[in-house]
Amino acid sequence: MTDRPEHRNGQLRSRFITWFLVGTGAVVAFLSLCQRQKTLEKLSEWEFHLRAAGKVLVLSDRGDLGTTRVEPLEIVFADEEPALLELARGTDEEAFARALRAGGYGGVVVKADLDAGQPPGPPSVQARLAGFRPGLHFHALMLRPGAGLYAPRAAPRVDDDVLDFLVGAARLRLAGATREASGARAPRGALAEHGPDGVEVALQIEGLKPKPVRTARANQIRQDLSATGVGLSLLDAVLDAADGIADRFERAHAAREGPLAGALKRFRIELHVLHSFTLIDHLGEDVDAETFRAFLDRVLDPGVTGLALGWRPPQKGRAIGRKGFRIRLPSDAIYWSRKGGVRMVERVLLDARLGKIEDLGKRPYVSLDVFRSIHVMEKEPGGGTMRMSRGIAAQPPREDPSALLARVAAKIASDMSAGGAFRQSYYPVRDQLRLGKAQDGAAEDAHLHGLGMEALNEAARALEDGALAQAADRALGRMMRWLRACSGAGLDPTETQPPELPPIGRDQVLTHCGPVDVTGRPVAVSGWRPGGQEETAVPDGLVFVVHGGTARLGTASLALLGLVEHIGRDPGSGRRARLGPLVQGLVGFILMMQREDGSFQSHFVINDHGLHAFDEPEDTGMALLALSRASSLIDDPRIGPALQRGFAAHAVFVEKVLSGTWRTPTACTRLAGYVPWVAFAASDARDLVPGHAAEAAASDGARLLASGCLITEAEALSHGLAGGHLGGGMPGARDVLSAAASVEALRLGPGGDGNERVHELALELGRHLALRLVVTPGVNDHFLPVPGKAAGGVGRDLVDHRQRLDSAFAVVALLSRLMR
């Protein structure tokens, strides 16, 4: 039976409509896909990482995240998750990471708030992430100046036996062994993929004794012989990197160094396992260069983090051009940068000819990544391996404090000239001397000289070493060349000086102690105005140290400490009678610099009797210590009340800092240099002030450090340390000095100050750093061009290896107190 025309027409219309709808849907879907692709192409790096993280918790205001064009993406703000917010504001990082994983979160966004003051106590998890300080249980996926995106992910772990095997495999492969023979009997950890992003390695050959550095480019062979391999396993990556090094050596170095198999007998193998890659967003032109530089200085930590720079610039007729890549390993960074991460980035940009940091916003094809590494190196060519930490060797074995103290003190004494001049500052990585050399007549810093002299006196007393005492006396003789005295001091070069010390010449006795005009002629005034007080006359008989046109309170205090120690070593020789006027004159100067409220001024400008606009906090502690020591030699009724007022002013200062009402921010680094001196003074002055004022001063100072300068135990473990200063950057010599303050606080505390655990952590940190900062042959001198010249010296911190007398004093101060 045939269809009727009406039926056939209806079927045709139905099919047409169906095909029309299908076609329209396909066109719409295609257009939608194209639009989505265009949208994805316009996404910023920040939005791509948010999309990849999936479900994200935002620990900041709703407006801080901005808008995103990515779907699907689940964004949850912290006020919708009160339990997670409470954990973020606590200090248990592991519990917060565990709760995030349980809730299905792939990331957490934290607003950067580096300048916000933290309440007293350990910093919260949120505060640490906002400050770009990595923890044990979080890895930064992406960082920008305004915020950071973190994932709850721990860093990979590689066992020591795996690292030993990998270094041995690399040596076999470089020596010519087959790939199969090099990787035979590999442990399971060397064959497994580590981390969700695969694994990368960097393999290097380093000379056991690098050639002395003659140019700014240190350790040339180290830089030339490196390669990076990427593979599915650690073993594959290491062997690939070894093949690359072998090819480069054959092309560029075999003619000079001989066959690689023979050269390996002179060189050590060094291996980095790279992990925790974090993308740094330069945000186009949205962030000014100064903000971006400050951000990089916070994120990049030379000696701890490495830098990977990649680029694919557009070329004629092409959207992208040839790929470029530069890498700077953490261990290399300590050679190239000691002034922060900015210099490291600038150097890499210069190598790649990509302009300056401020030009990065104009180069969207450039990617900037920061990474960390597990670092291991052979102790000697073909010998056992050692793990490296922060660019230097891992913590050496515990050593008796007296042995370490003797080594440091011997180094200080051996670097002195016959006339008592110190080698005040030495850069061992570049083998350069700065400030003062160990020759007479060299330019010197009187304050550093005084710290070196006090270090020798501390060590001589603790070790009962006569040679060190004689070296301290030579240093005192040089210090006396900077002494000046007002008229009426009663100084007679033929009567007041012992034979072994140079006399104060007549040109060092000032007949006029008032201001002078531009020609040097005295100006008639009745006195001077110390710190805004009423005009007072400058008393006769003052003795002070003039250096650079000013008399600094701390330097005069160090000179007084040296004189007291010199007299006390031989009290029956007549030194006390001969040097009494000098001691009395220095005491008079210190008392003149004390304000009515008990605080001290730091600088006395000789030519106009004015003052610098700033005070040096540590000078206050030095003055208190010098006054307490001098009381054993002279009977001055002003000393006791001056100490009492000084400790009272210290208590007021502590409360103002803790309450946030101090007129200027006080960085932890300054407190770490000030608090120990007050603690030392408190130990000496217990019998000179009534009640428990001295013990309370030591306790109050420790409270300052405990209130926010010391990091928590959990944070300490993430750095492999115990303690450390939040505001001080890399732990160093000032942390050692703070540990000495904790020794005094633990010994003097009247019933405890409630911070015993903090003191113990600080003390453990001090012991740890003292071992690592002192250059020890065969332990932590592998990166130095002339290791023998640096042995026994003390670096400033774990990255900056510059050796100064104040760093050496910090170690001596701690070790000598540990021996009591």
Salt bridges, closest charged atoms under 4 A:
GLU47 OE1 - ARG69 NH2 3.38
ASP64 OD2 - LYS111 NZ 3.99
ASP79 OD1 - ARG62 NH2 3.32
GLU80 OE2 - ARG62 NH2 3.14
GLU93 OE1 - ARG128 NH2 3.23
GLU94 OE2 - ARG98 NH1 3.81
ASP160 OD1 - ARG387 NE 2.74
ASP197 OD2 - ARG153 NH1 3.42
GLU206 OE2 - ARG222 NH1 2.85
GLU206 OE1 - ARG268 NH2 3.56
ASP224 OD1 - ARG217 NH2 3.86
ASP240 OD1 - ARG179 NH2 2.74
ASP243 OD1 - ARG173 NE 2.65
ASP243 OD2 - ARG179 NH1 3.26
GLU257 OE2 - ARG256 NE 3.40
GLU257 OE1 - ARG266 NH2 2.89
GLU270 OE2 - ARG222 NH2 3.24
GLU270 OE2 - HIS272 NE2 3.93
GLU270 OE2 - HIS375 NE2 2.35
ASP281 OD2 - ARG144 NH2 3.44
ASP332 OD1 - ARG222 NE 2.70
GLU346 OE2 - ARG293 NH1 2.81
ASP351 OD2 - ARG328 NH2 3.39
ASP351 OD1 - ARG347 NE 3.43
GLU358 OE1 - ARG293 NH2 3.23
GLU378 OE1 - ARG171 NH2 2.82
GLU399 OE2 - ARG407 NH2 2.43
ASP415 OD2 - LYS411 NZ 3.60
ASP415 OD2 - ARG423 NH2 3.01
ASP431 OD1 - LYS789 NZ 2.98
ASP440 OD1 - ARG478 NH1 3.36
GLU444 OE2 - HIS449 ND1 3.99
GLU444 OE1 - ARG478 NE 2.55
GLU454 OE2 - ARG629 NH1 3.90
GLU458 OE1 - ARG461 NH1 3.50
GLU458 OE2 - ARG817 NH2 3.50
GLU458 OE1 - ARG820 NH2 3.94
ASP473 OD1 - HIS566 ND1 2.79
ASP473 OD1 - ARG569 NH2 2.76
GLU500 OE2 - HIS566 NE2 3.60
GLU500 OE2 - ARG575 NH2 2.91
ASP517 OD2 - ARG521 NE 3.54
GLU565 OE1 - ARG461 NH2 2.87
ASP615 OD2 - ARG595 NH2 2.87
GLU616 OE1 - ARG670 NH2 3.81
GLU618 OE2 - ARG552 NH2 3.68
ASP619 OD2 - ARG552 NE 2.94
ASP636 OD2 - ARG638 NH2 2.85
GLU655 OE2 - ARG703 NH2 2.73
ASP684 OD2 - ARG629 NE 2.55
GLU695 OE2 - HIS692 ND1 3.85
ASP700 OD1 - ARG703 NH2 3.33
GLU713 OE2 - ARG757 NH2 2.66
GLU715 OE1 - ARG128 NE 3.01
GLU715 OE2 - HIS719 NE2 3.41
ASP735 OD2 - HIS725 ND1 2.50
GLU744 OE1 - ARG747 NH2 2.70
GLU744 OE2 - ARG817 NE 2.92
GLU744 OE2 - ARG820 NH1 3.62
ASP753 OD2 - HIS759 NE2 2.96
GLU760 OE1 - ARG757 NH1 3.67
GLU764 OE2 - ARG398 NH2 2.92
GLU764 OE1 - ARG767 NH1 3.87
ASP800 OD2 - ARG802 NH2 3.35
ASP806 OD2 - ARG804 NH2 2.55
